[in-house]
Amino acid sequence: MSYVEDLFGLKNKTAVVIGGGGVLAGCMAEGLAQAGANIAILDINLDNARQKAEQLSQFNVKTLPLKADASKKTDIEIAADQIEDFFGSLDILVNAPGINSATPFFEITEDEWQRILDINLKSMFLACQVFGRKMIDRGKGGSIINISSASSGPPLSIVFTYSISKSGVNNLTQFLAREWAPHKVRVNALAPGFFPAEQNRKVLTEDRIKSIFNHTPMARFGEPNELIGATLWLASEKASSFVTGAIVRVDGGFSAMTI
């Protein structure tokens, strides 16, 4: 085994990827599988979960696709028990459900507000509660990676409720990092910049794209595979053994830009 494989390899680890049927989380799941982790794909769309699980089988790892509404605790609890029974372990959680909206502030309804908060923040809370409990009870530690966003602060224009939900993800992450450090459960957040996917494509108008590029030193969008390195680092108990409560930004310099 090479030095890099020893440092970042995840052989015989079990990773749960919530929202893994999507573009970004699906790519992160691929990276984890290529590093040797067995993968459970949870998604509200079972067909998407199955397709991703089948794709990951080429890396000679065990996979388990499951349908789950991440905003419902019962769904998460049932899935967690199935994962534990199937794999026999639980080491890594990638918490990546998410939706977006560009509704102007005065037109946001209570239903839309609640739906975005339920999927983007409540689901994170529930998954951390359910899977974190199992990690602590097992007594072997673990790594939780919550997916935040460049919009978590300072907030982005247009995506009002989304930005608020992601700022909550950061707070949740740091709170749990503090609480669970004695149990060797590390909790970090990965904050992507602009990576076009289904949930944000509708807000990427020509003018907004121009504004994004002007505010991003690298002057381009991110590619999904550019999230893999940070994911493997945070997942590895060796490479990031002293990292918890961090908000890791993969944004082409967006957060470093002022004028």
N, C-alpha and C positions, 0 to 999 in steps of 0.2 A: 504493500500500500504506500502510495506517495505521500509526501508531507501535506500537499493540498487536499488529497482525499481524506486523510486523517483529520484535518482541521475542519473541513466543510462537509464531509460525507455524512449521509443520514441513513445508512443501511440499517435495516431492522427497526427503524423508527416508524411511527404511524402519524401521518399528518391529516388533519381534517380541514378541508377547504370549503367554507360556506360561500355560496355564490360561484362555485367552481365551474358552472356551465357557461359563465360569461367569458368575455374576451380576456380581460386583464387577470382575473383570478384563475382562469383556465391556464393561462401562460405561466403563472406562478406555480400552479399545480404541476405543470410539465417540468419546471426546474427542480422542484422537490423530488419528483419521480426519478429524474435523471441522476439525482444525487443519492438515490437508493431508497427513498422513503416509500412505504406503502401509503396509498391515498384513498381517503373517503371523500367523495364529491357530493356535497349537499346543494340542492338547487330546488327552487319552487317548480321548475320545469324538469320533470323526470327524464324526458327524451334528451335534453341537453346534458344532463348529468350522465346518462348512459353513454352518449356519444363521446364525451370527454374521458370517461373511465375506460372505454374500449380503446381509445387512442393511446392512453397511458400504459396499457398492457404491453405495448411494444418494448417498454423499458424493463420488462421482467420483474415487475412489482405487483403486489396484490392490490386490487382496486375494489371499491364498493360504491356504487351510485345509489343515492337515496333522495327521495322527494321530501322536502321540508319547507314549510313557511317559517322563515327565521324569526318572524315577529310573534310566533306562537310558542309559548314555553313547552307545551305538551309535545309539539312536533320535535323540538330540540331534544327533549328528554328521551323520547322514543328513539331518535336517531343515535344519541349518545350511547344508549344501552346496546343497540344493534352493532355499533362500531366496536365497542368494548368486547362484545361476544365474538365478533368476527375476527378481529385482529389480536385481541388479547392485551393490547396496550394503547396508550394515548399520550403522545408526546408533544405534538405541535398543532396549534389551531391558527388558521388564517381566516380572519373574520372580515368577509368582503361583500356583504349584500349592499345594494345601494340603488337609489333612484334620484332623479333630478327634475327640476322644473324651472321655467323662466317666467313664471307668472308675476306680473307687476304687484308690488306690495299691497295696494288697496284692493286688488282683485283676488288675493289669496283667500280661499275659503277655509273654514275650520276643518273640513274633511281632507283637503289637500295638505294642510299644515300637519294634521295628525298622521296621515299616511306616510309622509316623508320622514317624520320623526320616528314613527314605528319601525320603518324598514332600515333607516340609516343609523338610528341611535338605540332604540329599544331592543332591536335584534342583537346589537353588540352586547348590551347589558345582559340579555338572556343567555347568549352563548357563553359569555365569560362566567356567568353564574353557574351554568350547568357543567361545562367542560372544565372550568377552573376548580370546581368542587371535586371532580373526579381526579384531576391532576394532584390536588392536595391530599386527597384520601389515599392515593397510590403511594405517596411519599417519595417519588422519584423526580420531582420537579417537572418542568416543561417550559415551552415557549409559546406565548400568545402574541400574534401579530394582528393588530387592528388596522384596518385601512382607513386612513384619514384623507386629507386633501389639501391642496394649496389654498383652498378657500377657507380653511379652518381659522385663519387669522393672519393678517387683516382680512376681513371678508371680501369676497368678490362681488362686483355688481351683478345685477340680474338674478342670480341664484340665491335668493334671500334665505329661504327655509333650509336649503341644502347646506349653506355656509354655517348656519346656526347648529345644525345637526353634527357637522364635522368638528366644530369647536368643542361640542360635548364629547365626541369620541376622544379627543386629546385629553380632556379632563378625566374621563373615565380611565383611560390608559394610565395616566400618572398616579391616580388614586390607587388603582389596583397594584401597580408596580411597588408602591410603598407598602401596601398591606400584605402582599404575598411574597416579598423578598425572603422572609424567614423560611418559607416553604420551598424555596428554590424554583418558584414559578416566575419566570421573567415575562413582563408585559410591556410591549413596545408598540409604537404605531409607525406605519409606513405612509408617508404623505406624498402621493404622486402629484406632479404638475399636470400638464395638459396632455392626456393620452386619449385621442378620439375613440369613443366606444358608443354603443347604442344609447346609453343613458345621457350622454352630453352632446351627441351629434346635432340634436335639434336646436341647441343654443349657439352653435358655432356658425354664426353668420359671417359673411365676408369681412364686415367691419370689425367684428369681435376677433376673428382670426388675426387680422392686422394688429389690433391692440395687444393680443397675446404675444405675438412674435416680437413686437416692439419692446415688450416688458420682459422678454426671455433672452438672456445673453446668448444662448445657443441658437436663438431665432428659428426654432422648429418645434414640432410636436415630439413627444416621446414615443418610442416603439415599445410594445408590450414586453418584449424580451429584456428590455433595459431595467425591468423591475426584479429580474431573477437574482442578480448578484446580492442586492440588499436583502431579499427574502431568504436566501441561503445563509447569509451572515447572521441574521436575526434568529433563524431556526436552529443554527448549530450551537450546541451547548458548549463546544470548545471555542469556536471563533468569537462568540459574543457572550462569554460566560460572566462578564462584569458589566453587561449592558442591560439596563432595565429603566423604564420610564422615559425612554428616548422617543422623540418625534423625528424620524429619519426622512429627510426630504429628497426626493428624486424628481427634480423639477427643472433641470437645465439652467439653474441659476435664478429662476423666477423670484424666489424669496429673498435673494440678495440684491435685487434691483430697486432703485429708488427713482432718480431722475437722470 
